[in-house]
Amino acid sequence: MEKLLLIVKREYITRVRRRSFILATLLTPLGLAVFLVVASLIFQYQGDDVQRIAVIDTGNVLNRAIPDEENLLFQFVDADLEQLKAVFDTTKYDGILEVPPIDDLLSTRHTVFYYSDKVPSLEMESLIRSRLADRIREFKIDALDLERKELDALNPKVDLQPRTISETDSSISTLSSAIGAAIGFLMGMIMYMTVFVYGTMVLRSVMEEKTSRIVEVMISSVRPFQLMLGKIIGVGAVGLTQVAIWAVLIPLVIFIVTLLFGFDSASLQSQPPQAAAAGLDPDDTQAKIPLAISEFKNQNWGVMLLLFVLYFLGGYFLYSSLFAAVGSAMSDDLGEGQSLTIPISIPVILAFYIMVMAIQSPNSSLAVWSSIFPLFSPIVMPARLAFEPPVWQVLLSLVVLFLAAVFFIWLSGRIYRVGILMYGKKVSLRELGRWMFIRD
């Protein structure tokens, strides 16, 4: 145990003192801040290309009224289309919009014509269609002498309000599924990234020591299994340290960026064209914000975070041991080892796709059994935690995961002890399988 702790300490201190670790830990939150600022400015940018559209409405369908946008201005003109096209180059307009008279009030499709030498943008087309549809609807209501309130009643909005069977339990709301899906996807994505990032870090660490021949000196003092396990624990501790620092710095950076640049929820609600084009109701969205915050706070975060850490540790030790075994069999040529890492990457990628499906249907047979299968459970089960899976499924999943982690660590140790001292030979998967049965 003393030698194992020395290896863990060496691996941890060596890595946290590296300039690359310090720069990555500090620059990642700063890079996130820059990304937030740039992305917010891009989304708020309205463009400086102002388009002036001449509108010819011979049937007075629009009642000479169509709302302007910041970069899209409409002006009604009393002119013949052919005459206006003849002198178009001398006008201040960028296009001509012709709205033909409506002969059939019961028709559901109407065609308008836009004349310009410039191709209209997608946003411009969407805005014109949306504005004309509203004005044509108003024209038909007046022409058919219909009651607006009666017409509005024909377009109901249905809200599904969940209720529990037990009257004492009121922990679910209309946003329970949406909040659960968001939390599940975030947890699954974090687990997916950490398995790859820190597993690859273990692989590279093993390769560096093998190619530099340092491992030959270390093997003379400790057993190969101790060296592999100490390296896995040390790199895992480095990863947890980095995540802990980010957990403090990233919220602080987001708060400072919000404070300095004023990127708040109010600025996201000040874009009516995009909201209208997407069919969203800003008032309804604003009303659900407090409900979403309340639902977010009502999550059982203590249990969820504890289980997340357990699944992180189980998944990390399982996959890191496999990466360490592969790293011990690789030379300094990364291209030769791609075929060895593919069998490890495939379960992780499959687990990610199953995780996406599990968010949509958390209690399906595929989601349940995938959250118990040890190669998938570190990614799939965290995505189901917000949906409160049965306790027996969580306990069974954890037991199977840690038993599998112990088994794969032992199995990887048998590969590691042979591969770490083997040089100048291209290793295949069949060769790795043979190493498992070599006696000490």
C-alpha positions, 0 to 999 in steps of 0.5 A: 500500500505504501508503494501504491500511495507513492506512485499515486502521489508522484503521478498527481504532483507531476501532473498538477505542476505541469504548465499545460495543466495550469494553463488548461485549468485557468484558460478553460473558464476564460475561453468559456467567458469569451465564447459567451460574450461572442455568442451573445453579441452574434445573437444580438446582432441585427445586421446593418443591411436595411432593406426598403420594400415598396408594396403594391396592394391593388386590392387593399388587402393589407389596409396599407398597414404592415409593421416594419422591422429594424432592418426591413422597412415597408412603404405602400406606393400607388404606382403601376408595377411595370412603371415602377420596374422601369424606373426601379434603378432610380428609386431608393427601394431594394425590392417590390412586393406585389400583393394581388387581390383575393378573389376566393376568401375561402382559399387557404393558399395565397401567392405574393410576388417579390421583385428584386435583383438581390436574392432575399435572405431566409430571415427576410422571407420568413418575416414577410410571410409571417407579416402578410399571413397576419394581415391577410387573416385580418382582411378575411375576418373583416370581409367575412364579417366574423367574430375575432373572439370566436375564431380565437376560441378555435385555436386552443392551447392545451397544457398537460398538468401532471398529478400524482396518485398520492395526494400528499405528493405534489413534486411534479409539475408541467416542466418535470419532464423537460427539466429532467431531460435537461439534467439527464442530458447534461449528466450523461454528456459530462460522463461521456466526455470525462470517460474519453478525456481522462481515459485517453490521459491514462493511455498517453501517460502509460505510453510516455513512460514506456517510450522513455524507458522510465517504466523499466526503472520503476518496475524494478521496485514495484509490481506492474499491477501496482504501477498501473493502479497507481497511475489510474488513481493519480490521473483520476485525482488530477481530473477531480482536481480540475473539475473541482476548480472548474466548478468554482471558476466557471460559475464565477466567470459566468456571473462576472460576464453577466454583470459586466455585459448585462446578458440576462433573461430580459435581453433574450426576450427582446427579439419578437421577430424570431419568437414570432417566426418560431411560433413561441409565446413570449408571455407564456415563456416568461410565465414558466421561468419561475416554475422551471426554477422551482422545479430545478430546485426541487430536484433531489440534488444530494442523492443525484450528485452522490450517485453521479460521483459513484458512477463517475468513479466506477466508469472511470476505473473500468474504462481507464484500466482498459485504456491503460492496458491498450497503452502498455501494448502501444509504441510511440506510433499512435496510428498503430494503436488505433485498432486497439482503441476502437473496441473500447470506444464503441461501447462508449459511443453506443452508450451515448446514443442509448442515453439520448433515447433514455432521456425520451423514454427513461423506463423503456426496456432498452433504457433499463437494461442498458443502465444496468449493463456495466459498459453502458451504465456510467453514461445511461444511468446518470441520464435517468436519475432525474426521472427517479428510477426504482431503487433496486435498479440503481443498486443493482447497476452500482453493484454490477458496475463496481464488480465489473470495474474490479474484474477489468482492472484485474484483467487489464493488469494481466495485459499490462504486466506483459505489454509494458516491457515489450518493444518493437512488436506490433500487437493485435487484439488476438495477441492481447487476448493471449497475454491474459492467460500467461502465467506469472 
